[in-house]
Amino acid sequence: MNIEKLDTGRHDLQLVSELIYETDTDLFRIFLDEDRQKAIEKLQKLIVAGRNPYGHENIHVAEDENGQAVGILVAYRGDEIKFRDEAKVYMDTMNFLQFLKLTLVKPIFDRISASSIKGDDYYIGNIAVNPDVRGKGTGTFLLKQSFQIARKKNCKRMVLDVLFYNRKARAWYEKHGFTVYGEKNFKWFGLEDGTWGMECLL
């Protein structure tokens, strides 16, 4: 297995979009589209456009020996995401209502539900594995690779968020050196949940 930066001309963008979508269906349903396929299509536009948290430059793909994508990592250094660039991408790729949701509402949602990201943090937004190969170490491979990428980017800390209901994920990250440093409870758009903020110092 090896890891490569996402190549929009070579990798299966439909599969990559689907994998990302499945990591947080409620988020994408609220901010992109209630219809699963439409939300995935819009997510794919964001991937291709770049300069946003789901941009192609922030995605790494785990490949098997045949070069097929078996998992994805979406992560970035905190100072690599610029709100002005992000807003322009939303304006260019989304309709007006979605633009307003993504530029006005989502930042508020992020403040009440997600970790505060410093410039030298490496934030892991999504790790997803193709259902056909789960249980074969792909997720662990991606996480270990993320440590290497974070060090190359001179990050001081790795940060991620885990929803309260996903205790299995929390235990998995703890097994790999992450600790809970905070938690947030929220009620939003009919959702009532919370997140653990987890960190690993480098």
Backbone torsions as a table, in degrees:
resi	resn	phi	psi	omega
1	MET	NA	143.3	175.2
2	ASN	-139.3	169.8	-178.7
3	ILE	-122.7	138.9	-178.9
4	GLU	-135.6	151.0	170.0
5	LYS	-64.9	144.8	179.4
6	LEU	-58.4	129.2	175.3
7	ASP	-109.7	107.9	-175.1
8	THR	-65.5	-17.4	178.3
9	GLY	-90.6	-14.4	-175.9
10	ARG	-117.1	-41.2	-176.8
11	HIS	-78.8	157.2	-179.3
12	ASP	-78.5	98.1	-175.8
13	LEU	-67.4	-29.3	176.6
14	GLN	-63.4	-46.5	179.4
15	LEU	-64.3	-45.0	179.8
16	VAL	-59.9	-44.3	179.7
17	SER	-63.1	-42.0	179.5
18	GLU	-64.1	-42.1	179.4
19	LEU	-62.7	-43.5	178.5
20	ILE	-64.6	-44.7	-179.1
21	TYR	-56.2	-43.9	-175.7
22	GLU	-68.1	-16.6	179.2
23	THR	-74.3	-22.8	-178.5
24	ASP	-156.6	68.0	-174.9
25	THR	-60.5	-37.8	-179.2
26	ASP	-62.2	-43.2	179.7
27	LEU	-59.8	-48.5	-177.5
28	PHE	-71.0	-31.8	176.7
29	ARG	-64.2	-39.3	-178.7
30	ILE	-74.4	-45.4	-169.7
31	PHE	-98.3	-17.5	178.7
32	LEU	-111.4	-57.5	178.9
33	ASP	-171.7	143.2	177.5
34	GLU	-68.7	-27.9	178.0
35	ASP	-78.9	124.8	-174.9
36	ARG	-55.7	-50.2	-175.1
37	GLN	-66.3	-38.6	178.4
38	LYS	-66.2	-39.0	178.4
39	ALA	-63.7	-41.5	179.3
40	ILE	-64.7	-39.8	178.0
41	GLU	-63.0	-40.5	179.4
42	LYS	-70.3	-37.4	175.6
43	LEU	-61.4	-39.8	178.6
44	GLN	-62.7	-37.3	176.5
45	LYS	-62.1	-40.8	179.4
46	LEU	-66.2	-37.6	178.3
47	ILE	-61.4	-48.7	-177.9
48	VAL	-66.4	-39.9	-176.2
49	ALA	-65.3	-35.7	-177.2
50	GLY	73.0	-176.9	177.4
51	ARG	59.1	36.1	174.9
52	ASN	-154.2	166.9	-175.6
53	PRO	-55.2	-26.8	-179.9
54	TYR	-102.5	14.2	179.8
55	GLY	-66.6	152.3	-176.3
56	HIS	-55.7	-29.7	-178.3
57	GLU	-69.9	-15.1	-179.5
58	ASN	-103.0	9.1	-175.6
59	ILE	-116.0	130.7	172.5
60	HIS	-114.9	144.7	-176.7
61	VAL	-117.8	129.0	171.7
62	ALA	-85.5	128.2	-178.3
63	GLU	-116.0	145.6	173.8
64	ASP	-83.5	-174.3	-176.4
65	GLU	-64.8	-16.0	178.0
66	ASN	-96.9	4.8	179.9
67	GLY	80.8	12.2	179.6
68	GLN	-87.2	140.7	178.8
69	ALA	-70.0	126.0	178.6
70	VAL	-118.9	-6.7	178.0
71	GLY	-173.2	163.4	-179.1
72	ILE	-136.7	150.7	173.4
73	LEU	-124.5	123.9	173.9
74	VAL	-111.9	114.1	-175.7
75	ALA	-158.6	156.0	-178.3
76	TYR	-159.3	156.8	172.0
77	ARG	-75.0	141.1	-173.8
78	GLY	-53.0	-40.0	-176.9
79	ASP	-83.5	5.0	177.2
80	GLU	-85.2	-14.8	179.8
81	ILE	-102.6	116.7	179.2
82	LYS	-108.8	126.3	-174.7
83	PHE	-59.4	-38.0	-179.1
84	ARG	-62.1	-44.4	177.7
85	ASP	-64.1	-43.2	-179.1
86	GLU	-60.8	-46.0	-179.2
87	ALA	-62.6	-38.6	178.6
88	LYS	-64.1	-40.0	177.4
89	VAL	-62.2	-44.2	179.8
90	TYR	-63.1	-38.5	179.2
91	MET	-64.6	-38.6	-176.8
92	ASP	-78.2	-24.7	-172.1
93	THR	-113.0	-16.1	-174.4
94	MET	-116.4	163.1	173.1
95	ASN	-77.0	172.8	-171.0
96	PHE	-62.2	-41.5	-179.4
97	LEU	-64.6	-43.0	178.1
98	GLN	-66.8	-36.6	175.7
99	PHE	-58.1	-45.9	179.6
100	LEU	-65.0	-41.9	178.7
101	LYS	-60.3	-44.7	-174.5
102	LEU	-75.6	-29.5	-177.5
103	THR	-97.4	-25.6	-178.2
104	LEU	-108.8	-44.1	-173.8
105	VAL	-86.8	-44.6	-176.0
106	LYS	-61.2	-39.6	176.9
107	PRO	-58.9	-34.7	177.1
108	ILE	-68.8	-44.3	177.8
109	PHE	-58.1	-43.8	179.8
110	ASP	-62.5	-38.7	-179.0
111	ARG	-64.9	-34.8	-177.2
112	ILE	-91.3	-10.5	-174.3
113	SER	-125.8	-11.7	-173.0
114	ALA	-130.2	166.5	179.7
115	SER	-65.4	148.8	170.7
116	SER	-81.0	126.8	-173.2
117	ILE	-104.6	122.9	176.2
118	LYS	-84.9	164.2	-177.1
119	GLY	-58.7	-35.5	-178.2
120	ASP	-101.5	18.3	171.6
121	ASP	-85.1	151.2	170.2
122	TYR	-109.0	110.1	-174.7
123	TYR	-96.9	122.3	175.6
124	ILE	-92.6	110.0	-179.9
125	GLY	-85.7	-40.5	-175.3
126	ASN	-150.5	134.6	164.9
127	ILE	-126.7	124.9	-178.8
128	ALA	-140.4	144.5	-178.9
129	VAL	-121.4	137.2	175.9
130	ASN	-54.6	127.7	-177.7
131	PRO	-53.4	-28.8	-177.3
132	ASP	-67.5	-20.5	-175.1
133	VAL	-124.1	17.5	179.7
134	ARG	-65.7	148.6	179.9
135	GLY	86.0	9.1	-178.2
136	LYS	-114.5	14.2	174.5
137	GLY	92.8	5.8	-177.6
138	THR	-66.6	-42.2	178.9
139	GLY	-61.7	-43.4	178.1
140	THR	-63.6	-40.8	176.9
141	PHE	-59.1	-46.5	-179.6
142	LEU	-63.2	-41.7	-179.4
143	LEU	-65.2	-43.0	178.4
144	LYS	-63.0	-38.6	177.4
145	GLN	-65.3	-33.9	-179.3
146	SER	-63.9	-34.0	176.2
147	PHE	-62.2	-43.9	179.7
148	GLN	-63.7	-43.9	179.9
149	ILE	-62.6	-44.2	-179.5
150	ALA	-60.4	-40.8	179.4
151	ARG	-67.3	-39.0	177.7
152	LYS	-63.3	-29.9	179.1
153	LYS	-87.6	7.3	179.0
154	ASN	58.4	38.8	177.2
155	CYS	-81.4	151.6	-179.7
156	LYS	-100.3	-17.0	-175.2
157	ARG	-152.6	144.7	170.6
158	MET	-104.7	138.0	-174.3
159	VAL	-133.7	145.5	174.3
160	LEU	-157.4	168.6	179.0
161	ASP	-124.8	140.8	178.6
162	VAL	-127.9	129.5	178.2
163	LEU	-67.0	145.9	-176.7
164	PHE	-53.7	-38.4	-175.5
165	TYR	-69.3	-15.7	-174.0
166	ASN	-98.5	63.5	-179.1
167	ARG	-63.6	-29.2	179.0
168	LYS	-63.9	-41.9	178.6
169	ALA	-66.3	-41.1	178.6
170	ARG	-58.5	-46.1	-179.6
171	ALA	-63.5	-36.5	-179.9
172	TRP	-65.7	-44.7	178.7
173	TYR	-66.8	-37.9	177.7
174	GLU	-62.5	-37.8	177.3
175	LYS	-59.6	-27.6	-177.4
176	HIS	-102.9	20.0	170.0
177	GLY	101.8	0.2	179.0
178	PHE	-86.1	149.5	175.1
179	THR	-129.3	153.1	176.5
180	VAL	-77.7	127.5	178.4
181	TYR	-116.9	-3.0	177.9
182	GLY	-177.6	166.9	175.6
183	GLU	-145.6	153.4	-179.5
184	LYS	-134.6	134.7	174.7
185	ASN	-105.8	143.8	179.6
186	PHE	-150.7	151.2	169.7
187	LYS	-124.3	122.3	-171.3
188	TRP	-158.4	127.4	177.2
189	PHE	49.5	40.4	179.0
190	GLY	84.2	-2.2	178.5
191	LEU	-94.9	138.9	174.3
192	GLU	-131.9	106.4	-175.4
193	ASP	-158.7	-158.7	177.9
194	GLY	-169.5	171.1	-180.0
195	THR	-133.9	148.1	167.2
196	TRP	-94.2	128.9	169.4
197	GLY	-84.2	125.9	-176.9
198	MET	-121.8	146.1	-177.9
199	GLU	-140.4	157.0	172.1
200	CYS	-140.7	117.6	-179.0
201	LEU	-76.8	140.6	-177.9
202	LEU	-103.4	NA	NA
